[in-house]
């Protein structure tokens, strides 16, 4: 049992630089839970909340949703990132930012639809 939701703990989404920043948008947790339940497989957050310094060090843009706790890069065990992308896109056809990369799927809770 997680402290944010049934399957997610705050430490899974905090900045990985060790600064302790762990802001998270509730809507993002709801989306991650939907992904976990749909695929019935563990979801790993490879990058969640990022402080401005860490975001810059990983090449993130200044306006990254990661810096305000509204984005996560995720992997679903045994599921291709494009399949995760397609599921989320189908569930939220008119909103969210979604990106499919070679080894992860990016999802953010922007108020408009963006796909890449």
DSSP file (Angstrom, degrees, kcal/mol; ACC not computed):
  #  RESIDUE AA STRUCTURE BP1 BP2  ACC     N-H-->O    O-->H-N    N-H-->O    O-->H-N    TCO  KAPPA ALPHA  PHI   PSI    X-CA   Y-CA   Z-CA
    1    1 A X              0   0    0      0, 0.0     6,-0.2     0, 0.0     5,-0.2   0.000 360.0 360.0 360.0 130.8    0.0    0.0    0.0
    2    2 A X        -     0   0    0      3,-0.9     7,-0.3     4,-0.7     6,-0.0  -0.414 360.0-130.2 -90.0 168.5    1.4    3.4   -1.0
    3    3 A X  S    S+     0   0    0     -2,-0.1     6,-0.2     1,-0.1     3,-0.1   0.601 109.2  39.4 -93.5 -11.9    1.1    6.7    0.9
    4    4 A X  S    S-     0   0    0      4,-2.3     2,-0.3     1,-0.4     5,-0.2   0.742 134.7 -24.2 -98.8 -34.3   -0.1    8.6   -2.2
    5    5 A X  S    S-     0   0    0      3,-1.6    -3,-0.9    28,-0.0    -1,-0.4  -0.889  84.8 -69.9-160.9-175.3   -2.4    5.9   -3.6
    6    6 A X  S    S+     0   0    0     -2,-0.3    -4,-0.7     1,-0.2     3,-0.0   0.866 130.5  20.0 -57.6 -37.9   -2.8    2.2   -3.5
    7    7 A X  S    S+     0   0    0     -6,-0.2     2,-0.4    -5,-0.0    -1,-0.2   0.451 112.4  74.5-114.9  -1.5    0.3    1.5   -5.6
    8    8 A X        -     0   0    0     -3,-0.1    -4,-2.3    -6,-0.0    -3,-1.6  -0.940  51.7-163.3-127.1 138.7    2.5    4.6   -5.3
    9    9 A X    >   -     0   0    0     -2,-0.4     3,-1.6    -7,-0.3     4,-0.5  -0.832  31.6-119.1-111.4 150.9    4.6    6.1   -2.6
   10   10 A X  G >> S+     0   0    0     -2,-0.3     3,-1.5     1,-0.3     4,-0.9   0.851 111.4  63.2 -56.4 -37.8    5.9    9.7   -2.4
   11   11 A X  G 34 S+     0   0    0      1,-0.3    -1,-0.3     2,-0.2     9,-0.1   0.723  94.7  62.8 -65.2 -18.1    9.5    8.5   -2.5
   12   12 A X  G <4 S+     0   0    0     -3,-1.6    -1,-0.3     1,-0.2    -2,-0.2   0.721 110.6  36.9 -75.7 -20.9    8.9    7.1   -6.0
   13   13 A X  T <4 S+     0   0    0     -3,-1.5    36,-3.0    -4,-0.5    -2,-0.2   0.494  91.0 111.7-109.8  -5.8    8.2   10.5   -7.4
   14   14 A X  S  < S-     0   0    0     -4,-0.9    34,-0.3    34,-0.2     8,-0.2  -0.264  83.2 -80.3 -72.1 159.2   10.7   12.7   -5.5
   15   15 A X    >   -     0   0    0      6,-2.8     3,-1.0     1,-0.1     5,-0.5  -0.305  35.2-141.7 -57.5 133.6   13.6   14.4   -7.2
   16   16 A X  T 3  S+     0   0    0     33,-0.3    -1,-0.1     1,-0.2    34,-0.1   0.454  88.9  80.3 -82.7   0.7   16.4   11.9   -7.6
   17   17 A X  T 3  S-     0   0    0      1,-0.0    -1,-0.2    34,-0.0    -2,-0.1   0.648 107.9-113.1 -79.3 -12.7   19.2   14.4   -6.9
   18   18 A X  S <  S+     0   0    0     -3,-1.0    -2,-0.1     3,-0.1    -1,-0.0   0.492  83.1 122.4  96.9   3.9   18.5   14.0   -3.1
   19   19 A X  S    S-     0   0    0      2,-0.1     3,-0.1     1,-0.1    -3,-0.1   0.725  74.8-125.0 -72.9 -21.1   17.1   17.5   -2.5
   20   20 A X        +     0   0    0     -5,-0.5     2,-0.2     1,-0.3    -1,-0.1   0.389  54.4 152.1  93.8  -3.9   13.8   16.1   -1.2
   21   21 A X        +     0   0    0      1,-0.1    -6,-2.8    -7,-0.1    -1,-0.3  -0.447   7.0 160.2 -63.2 128.0   11.5   18.0   -3.6
   22   22 A X        +     0   0    0     -8,-0.2    -1,-0.1    -2,-0.2    -8,-0.1   0.034   5.4 152.8-143.9  30.0    8.4   15.8   -3.9
   23   23 A X        -     0   0    0     44,-0.1     2,-0.4   -10,-0.0    27,-0.1  -0.405  20.4-179.9 -62.0 136.8    5.6   18.0   -5.1
   24   24 A X        -     0   0    0     -2,-0.1     2,-0.4    46,-0.1    46,-0.2  -0.994  28.4-126.0-145.9 137.6    3.0   15.9   -7.1
   25   25 A X    >>  -     0   0    0     44,-2.7     4,-1.5    -2,-0.4     3,-0.6  -0.659  18.1-138.7 -79.6 130.3   -0.2   16.7   -8.8
   26   26 A X  H 3> S+     0   0    0     -2,-0.4     4,-2.2     1,-0.2     5,-0.2   0.878 102.9  58.7 -58.3 -39.1   -3.1   14.5   -7.6
   27   27 A X  H 3> S+     0   0    0      1,-0.2     4,-2.1     2,-0.2    -1,-0.2   0.869 102.3  54.5 -59.9 -36.0   -4.4   14.1  -11.2
   28   28 A X  H <> S+     0   0    0     -3,-0.6     4,-2.5     2,-0.2    -1,-0.2   0.900 106.8  50.1 -65.2 -40.0   -1.0   12.6  -12.2
   29   29 A X  H  X S+     0   0    0     -4,-1.5     4,-2.5     2,-0.2    -2,-0.2   0.901 108.4  53.2 -64.0 -40.2   -1.3   10.0   -9.4
   30   30 A X  H  X S+     0   0    0     -4,-2.2     4,-2.1     2,-0.2    -2,-0.2   0.918 110.2  47.9 -59.7 -43.5   -4.8    9.2  -10.6
   31   31 A X  H  X S+     0   0    0     -4,-2.1     4,-2.2     2,-0.2    -2,-0.2   0.928 110.6  50.4 -63.8 -45.7   -3.4    8.6  -14.1
   32   32 A X  H  X S+     0   0    0     -4,-2.5     4,-2.4     1,-0.2    -1,-0.2   0.890 109.9  51.1 -61.4 -39.0   -0.6    6.5  -12.9
   33   33 A X  H  X S+     0   0    0     -4,-2.5     4,-2.7     2,-0.2     5,-0.2   0.913 108.0  52.3 -62.7 -42.8   -3.1    4.4  -10.9
   34   34 A X  H  X S+     0   0    0     -4,-2.1     4,-2.7     1,-0.2    -2,-0.2   0.906 110.7  48.0 -60.1 -41.6   -5.2    3.9  -14.0
   35   35 A X  H  X S+     0   0    0     -4,-2.2     4,-2.3     2,-0.2     5,-0.3   0.928 112.0  49.6 -64.0 -45.4   -2.1    2.7  -15.9
   36   36 A X  H  X>S+     0   0    0     -4,-2.4     4,-1.4     1,-0.2     5,-0.8   0.918 115.4  42.6 -60.3 -45.7   -1.2    0.3  -13.1
   37   37 A X  H  <5S+     0   0    0     -4,-2.7    -2,-0.2     2,-0.2    -1,-0.2   0.912 112.7  53.0 -69.6 -43.4   -4.7   -1.2  -12.9
   38   38 A X  H  <5S+     0   0    0     -4,-2.7    -2,-0.2    -5,-0.2    -1,-0.2   0.934 120.8  30.7 -59.5 -48.3   -5.2   -1.4  -16.7
   39   39 A X  H  <5S-     0   0    0     -4,-2.3    -1,-0.2    -5,-0.2    -2,-0.2   0.656  94.9-141.7 -86.0 -15.5   -2.0   -3.3  -17.4
   40   40 A X  T  <5 +     0   0    0     -4,-1.4     2,-0.3    -5,-0.3    -3,-0.2   0.885  65.5 109.1  53.7  41.7   -2.0   -5.1  -14.0
   41   41 A X  S   <S-     0   0    0     -5,-0.8    -1,-0.2    -6,-0.2    -2,-0.2  -0.975  79.5 -83.7-142.9 153.0    1.8   -4.7  -13.9
   42   42 A X        -     0   0    0     -2,-0.3    35,-2.1    -3,-0.1     2,-0.5  -0.275  37.2-147.3 -59.3 142.4    4.1   -2.6  -11.8
   43   43 A X  E     -A   76   0A   0     33,-0.2     2,-0.5   -36,-0.2    33,-0.2  -0.961   8.0-156.7-112.4 125.4    4.8    1.0  -13.0
   44   44 A X  E     -A   75   0A   0     31,-3.2    31,-2.2    -2,-0.5     2,-0.9  -0.898   9.2-145.0-103.7 128.0    8.2    2.5  -12.4
   45   45 A X  E     +A   74   0A   0     -2,-0.5    29,-0.2    29,-0.2     3,-0.2  -0.821  18.8 179.5 -89.9 107.3    8.5    6.2  -12.3
   46   46 A X  E    S+     0   0A   0     27,-2.2     2,-0.3    -2,-0.9    28,-0.2   0.753  76.2  11.2 -82.2 -23.8   12.0    6.8  -13.8
   47   47 A X  E    S+A   73   0A   0     26,-1.4    26,-2.8    -3,-0.1    -1,-0.3  -0.860  73.7 148.9-154.2 118.6   11.7   10.6  -13.5
   48   48 A X        +     0   0    0      1,-0.5   -34,-0.2   -34,-0.3    21,-0.1   0.311  61.5   9.9-113.0-117.8    9.0   12.4  -11.4
   49   49 A X        -     0   0    0    -36,-3.0    -1,-0.5    20,-0.1     2,-0.4  -0.427  68.0-168.7 -66.6 139.1    9.4   15.6   -9.6
   50   50 A X        -     0   0    0     16,-1.8    19,-0.2   -35,-0.2     2,-0.1  -0.998  18.3-132.6-132.1 134.6   12.6   17.5  -10.4
   51   51 A X     >  -     0   0    0     -2,-0.4     4,-2.9   -30,-0.1     5,-0.2  -0.403  37.7-104.2 -72.3 163.6   14.1   20.5   -8.7
   52   52 A X  H  > S+     0   0    0      1,-0.2     4,-2.1     2,-0.2     5,-0.2   0.876 120.8  51.4 -59.9 -39.1   15.2   23.3  -11.1
   53   53 A X  H  > S+     0   0    0      2,-0.2     4,-2.0     1,-0.2    -1,-0.2   0.938 113.4  43.0 -65.7 -47.4   18.9   22.3  -10.7
   54   54 A X  H  > S+     0   0    0      2,-0.2     4,-1.5     1,-0.2     6,-0.2   0.905 111.4  55.4 -65.8 -40.6   18.4   18.6  -11.4
   55   55 A X  H  <>S+     0   0    0     -4,-2.9     5,-3.0     1,-0.2     3,-0.4   0.920 109.7  46.7 -57.1 -44.2   16.0   19.5  -14.3
   56   56 A X  H ><5S+     0   0    0     -4,-2.1     3,-1.4     1,-0.2    -1,-0.2   0.897 108.4  55.8 -64.6 -40.4   18.8   21.6  -15.9
   57   57 A X  H 3<5S+     0   0    0     -4,-2.0    -1,-0.2     1,-0.3    -2,-0.2   0.757 108.9  46.8 -67.0 -24.2   21.4   18.9  -15.3
   58   58 A X  T 3<5S-     0   0    0     -4,-1.5    -1,-0.3    -3,-0.4    -2,-0.2   0.323 122.7-103.3 -99.0   7.6   19.3   16.3  -17.2
   59   59 A X  T < 5 +     0   0    0     -3,-1.4    -3,-0.2     1,-0.2    -2,-0.1   0.653  65.2 158.9  84.2  15.8   18.7   18.7  -20.1
   60   60 A X      < -     0   0    0     -5,-3.0    -1,-0.2    -6,-0.2     2,-0.1  -0.390  43.7-108.4 -71.2 149.9   15.1   19.6  -19.2
   61   61 A X    >   -     0   0    0      1,-0.1     3,-1.9    -2,-0.1    -1,-0.1  -0.393  26.9-111.9 -75.2 156.8   13.5   22.8  -20.5
   62   62 A X  T 3  S+     0   0    0      1,-0.3    -1,-0.1    -2,-0.1    -6,-0.1   0.782 118.1  50.8 -59.7 -28.3   12.9   25.7  -18.1
   63   63 A X  T 3  S+     0   0    0      3,-0.0    -1,-0.3     4,-0.0    -2,-0.1   0.146  80.4 149.0 -96.7  18.8    9.2   25.2  -18.5
   64   64 A X    X   -     0   0    0     -3,-1.9     3,-1.0     1,-0.2     4,-0.3  -0.255  49.3-141.3 -57.7 134.2    9.2   21.5  -17.7
   65   65 A X  G > >S+     0   0    0      1,-0.2     5,-2.6     2,-0.2     3,-1.0   0.683  97.9  73.9 -68.3 -17.8    6.1   20.1  -16.0
   66   66 A X  G > 5S+     0   0    0      1,-0.2   -16,-1.8     4,-0.2     3,-1.4   0.861  88.2  60.4 -61.2 -34.9    8.5   17.9  -13.9
   67   67 A X  G < 5S+     0   0    0     -3,-1.0    -1,-0.2     1,-0.3    -2,-0.2   0.650 109.0  41.7 -72.7 -13.7    9.6   21.0  -11.9
   68   68 A X  G < 5S-     0   0    0     -3,-1.0    -1,-0.3    -4,-0.3    -2,-0.2   0.170 118.1-105.9-117.2  17.2    6.1   21.6  -10.7
   69   69 A X  T < 5S+     0   0    0     -3,-1.4   -44,-2.7   -19,-0.2    -3,-0.2   0.744  90.6 112.3  71.6  24.1    5.2   18.0  -10.0
   70   70 A X      < +     0   0    0     -5,-2.6    39,-2.3   -46,-0.2     2,-0.3   0.139  64.4  60.3-115.2  20.2    2.9   17.6  -13.0
   71   71 A X  E     - B   0 108A   0     -6,-0.4     2,-0.3    37,-0.2    37,-0.2  -0.995  50.1-179.5-146.7 151.6    4.9   15.1  -15.1
   72   72 A X  E     - B   0 107A   0     35,-2.5    35,-2.5    -2,-0.3     2,-0.5  -0.989  20.7-145.1-148.1 142.6    6.4   11.6  -14.9
   73   73 A X  E     -AB  47 106A   0    -26,-2.8   -27,-2.2    -2,-0.3   -26,-1.4  -0.946  37.2-175.3-102.6 127.4    8.4    9.4  -17.1
   74   74 A X  E     -AB  45 105A   0     31,-3.0    31,-2.4    -2,-0.5     2,-0.4  -0.873  26.5-160.0-131.1 156.4    7.2    5.9  -16.6
   75   75 A X  E     -A   44   0A   0    -31,-2.2   -31,-3.2    -2,-0.3     2,-0.6  -0.996  11.8-151.7-129.6 137.7    7.9    2.3  -17.5
   76   76 A X  E >   -AC  43  79A   0      3,-0.5     3,-2.6    -2,-0.4   -33,-0.2  -0.955  36.6-104.9-109.5 123.4    5.4   -0.5  -17.2
   77   77 A X  T 3  S-     0   0    0    -35,-2.1     3,-0.1    -2,-0.6   -35,-0.0  -0.205  99.8  -3.2 -52.4 120.9    7.1   -3.9  -16.7
   78   78 A X  T 3  S+     0   0    0      1,-0.2     2,-0.4   -37,-0.0    -1,-0.3   0.551 108.0 111.3  76.7   8.8    7.0   -5.9  -19.9
   79   79 A X  B <   -C   76   0A   0     -3,-2.6    -3,-0.5     2,-0.0    -1,-0.2  -0.958  70.0-119.1-119.6 132.0    4.9   -3.3  -21.8
   80   80 A X    >>  -     0   0    0     -2,-0.4     4,-1.6     1,-0.1     3,-1.1  -0.398  23.1-122.7 -65.4 139.8    6.3   -1.3  -24.7
   81   81 A X  H 3> S+     0   0    0     21,-0.3     4,-2.8     1,-0.3     5,-0.2   0.842 112.1  58.0 -53.1 -35.7    6.3    2.5  -24.2
   82   82 A X  H 3> S+     0   0    0      1,-0.2     4,-2.5     2,-0.2    -1,-0.3   0.840 103.9  52.2 -66.3 -31.0    4.1    3.0  -27.3
   83   83 A X  H <> S+     0   0    0     -3,-1.1     4,-2.0     2,-0.2    -1,-0.2   0.878 110.8  46.9 -70.8 -37.1    1.5    0.7  -25.8
   84   84 A X  H  X S+     0   0    0     -4,-1.6     4,-2.5     2,-0.2     5,-0.2   0.936 113.0  50.1 -65.7 -46.7    1.4    2.7  -22.6
   85   85 A X  H  X S+     0   0    0     -4,-2.8     4,-2.7     1,-0.2    -2,-0.2   0.930 110.6  49.2 -55.2 -49.4    1.3    5.9  -24.7
   86   86 A X  H  X S+     0   0    0     -4,-2.5     4,-2.0     1,-0.2    -1,-0.2   0.885 110.8  50.2 -62.3 -39.8   -1.6    4.5  -26.8
   87   87 A X  H  X S+     0   0    0     -4,-2.0     4,-2.2     2,-0.2    -1,-0.2   0.958 113.8  43.6 -63.2 -50.5   -3.6    3.5  -23.7
   88   88 A X  H  X S+     0   0    0     -4,-2.5     4,-2.3     1,-0.2    -2,-0.2   0.905 112.7  53.1 -63.3 -40.8   -3.2    6.9  -22.0
   89   89 A X  H  < S+     0   0    0     -4,-2.7    -1,-0.2    -5,-0.2    -2,-0.2   0.879 110.0  48.2 -61.9 -38.1   -4.0    8.7  -25.2
   90   90 A X  H >< S+     0   0    0     -4,-2.0     3,-0.6    -5,-0.2    -1,-0.2   0.887 113.8  46.6 -68.6 -39.4   -7.2    6.7  -25.6
   91   91 A X  H 3< S+     0   0    0     -4,-2.2     2,-0.2     1,-0.3    -2,-0.2   0.813 126.8  28.1 -72.3 -31.0   -8.3    7.4  -22.0
   92   92 A X  T >< S+     0   0    0     -4,-2.3     3,-1.0    -5,-0.2    -1,-0.3  -0.591  72.4 161.0-129.5  68.1   -7.5   11.1  -22.2
   93   93 A X  T <  S+     0   0    0     -3,-0.6    -1,-0.1     1,-0.2    -2,-0.1   0.704  74.6  39.0 -68.4 -20.2   -8.0   12.0  -25.9
   94   94 A X  T 3  S+     0   0    0     18,-0.0    19,-0.4    19,-0.0     2,-0.3   0.285 116.8  33.1-115.9  10.8   -8.4   15.8  -25.5
   95   95 A X  S <  S+     0   0    0     -3,-1.0    18,-0.2    17,-0.2    19,-0.2  -0.865  73.2  62.2-150.5-177.1   -5.8   16.6  -22.8
   96   96 A X        -     0   0    0     14,-1.2    18,-2.3    -2,-0.3     2,-0.5   0.370  68.6 -97.4  74.4 154.4   -2.4   15.8  -21.3
   97   97 A X  E     -De 108 114A   0     11,-2.1    11,-2.2    16,-0.2     2,-0.4  -0.924  45.0-178.5-100.2 129.8    1.0   15.9  -22.6
   98   98 A X  E     +De 107 115A   0     16,-2.4    18,-2.0    -2,-0.5     2,-0.4  -0.997  10.2 176.5-134.7 134.6    2.2   12.5  -23.9
   99   99 A X  E     -D  106   0A   0      7,-2.1     7,-3.0    -2,-0.4     2,-0.6  -0.999  16.9-150.4-136.6 135.5    5.5   11.4  -25.3
  100  100 A X  E     +D  105   0A   0     -2,-0.4     2,-0.2     5,-0.2     5,-0.2  -0.922  23.0 175.3-106.6 122.6    6.7    8.0  -26.4
  101  101 A X        -     0   0    0      3,-2.5   -20,-0.2    -2,-0.6   -19,-0.1  -0.652  46.4 -92.4-117.4 174.4   10.4    7.3  -26.1
  102  102 A X  S    S+     0   0    0     -2,-0.2   -21,-0.3     1,-0.2   -20,-0.1   0.880 119.8  12.2 -57.5 -42.3   12.5    4.2  -26.7
  103  103 A X  S    S+     0   0    0      1,-0.1     2,-0.3   -23,-0.1    -1,-0.2   0.409 127.7  28.4-121.4   2.1   12.4    3.1  -23.0
  104  104 A X        -     0   0    0    -29,-0.1    -3,-2.5   -58,-0.0     2,-0.4  -0.974  62.5-126.0-154.0 167.6    9.7    5.2  -21.3
  105  105 A X  E     -BD  74 100A   0    -31,-2.4   -31,-3.0    -2,-0.3     2,-0.4  -0.977  21.4-145.8-117.0 132.1    6.5    7.1  -21.7
  106  106 A X  E     +BD  73  99A   0     -7,-3.0    -7,-2.1    -2,-0.4     2,-0.4  -0.822  20.3 177.4 -95.3 135.8    6.2   10.7  -20.6
  107  107 A X  E     +BD  72  98A   0    -35,-2.5   -35,-2.5    -2,-0.4     2,-0.3  -0.997   1.6 173.8-136.8 135.7    2.9   11.9  -19.2
  108  108 A X  E     -BD  71  97A   0    -11,-2.2   -11,-2.1    -2,-0.4   -37,-0.2  -0.968  34.7-125.6-139.5 159.5    2.0   15.4  -17.9
  109  109 A X        +     0   0    0    -39,-2.3   -38,-0.1    -2,-0.3   -82,-0.1  -0.126  48.6 151.6 -99.6  36.6   -1.1   17.0  -16.7
  110  110 A X        -     0   0    0    -40,-0.2   -14,-1.2     1,-0.1     4,-0.1  -0.244  55.1-117.2 -59.6 159.7   -1.1   20.1  -18.8
  111  111 A X  S    S+     0   0    0    -16,-0.1     2,-0.3   -15,-0.1    -1,-0.1   0.308  91.6  52.2 -87.7   9.5   -4.6   21.5  -19.6
  112  112 A X  S    S-     0   0    0      2,-0.0     2,-0.4   -17,-0.0   -17,-0.2  -0.920  93.0 -90.7-139.4 165.4   -4.4   20.9  -23.3
  113  113 A X        +     0   0    0    -19,-0.4     2,-0.3    -2,-0.3   -16,-0.2  -0.633  44.4 164.5 -83.3 128.9   -3.5   18.1  -25.7
  114  114 A X  E     -e   97   0A   0    -18,-2.3   -16,-2.4    -2,-0.4     2,-0.4  -0.978   9.4-176.6-142.2 131.5    0.1   17.7  -26.7
  115  115 A X  E      e   98   0A   0     -2,-0.3   -16,-0.2   -18,-0.2   -18,-0.0  -0.984 360.0 360.0-132.5 140.5    1.6   14.5  -28.3
  116  116 A X              0   0    0    -18,-2.0   -17,-0.3    -2,-0.4    -1,-0.1   0.272 360.0 360.0-154.6 360.0    5.0   13.6  -29.4
